[in-house]
Amino acid sequence: MISLIILSGRSGSGKSTALHVLEDLGYYCIDNLPVSLLPPLINQLTKNQALTKLSVGIDARNIADDLAKFPEIMTSINSELVDCQIVYLDSASPSLVKRFSETRRKHPLSTNRRDLPAALEFETKLLSPIAEVSDLTIDTTNLTIHELRDIVGTRIAGRKQELALLIQSFAFKSGVPIDVDFAFDVRCLPNPHWVPNLRALTGLDQAVQKFLNDDQDTCSMVDDIYSYLCNWLPRFRANNRSYITVGIGCTGGQHRSVFVAEKLFKLFKPNWNNLQVKHRELVKLINQPGEL
């Protein structure tokens, strides 16, 4: 069986970095393949059995009509012969504008009559047929190059056939991550920020954990979220979903959301093989976003 990873997304979102990682992991990588050539390429590979790991980058430089037909074209690929993942990388528009300004690169869709923000908006429209059928969307807005490489290496290339579950804490004040499938709001729980000796700590620290563990509402919230996910995640797995991202949000993403995410991670860990936990705001405290 051929392992096929299709990478797409707006310019500047990190597709080139992702392709380089997959190339280092033994994938034969093709950048900017015309969509119409994807089925004959797959047919040729399945006949010759020359390659078992293939990654293809598809972007807005394709023919617009072919991009519109992407979902239809994908249905022609034999799923018994090809294990296909469609991964869409994206970033907030202001972040993409900043990246293009810093590198002084020209957006491939920009013209004398179409400035950079308009080109990004047009690109979003062109790539929407791919984004809508993607198995995984990765928000690279606040990722460093090293973090993106790690995600590609472990979550995409290292994926097993079972459903991959990521539990991620975040701050509502910084926005809900665009790649979450479920977002739970835990801002109603007691906030350690208002306890002077806990303010500088995080949900990974024992003192904060004790403070929240001693609160009955917090324990009930964790139990309710866990029960909900246990009830519905098997339905997504049965529907052939490859990835699920569960977001846990509080005001600052430092105490409550981190604590709840860690509790859920520990509850799922004994019975879930492909499981990760990530704390978006804690990573941002340590690292500054890098150019992708």
Helices and strands as residue ranges (DSSP letters): E 2-9, H 15-24, E 28-30, G 35-37, H 38-48, E 53-58, H 64-68, H 70-74, E 82-90, H 93-103, H 116-133, E 136-139, H 145-151, I 152-156, E 164-171, G 172-174, E 182-185, G 192-194, H 206-213, H 216-238, E 243-250, H 256-268, G 269-271, E 275-279, H 280-286
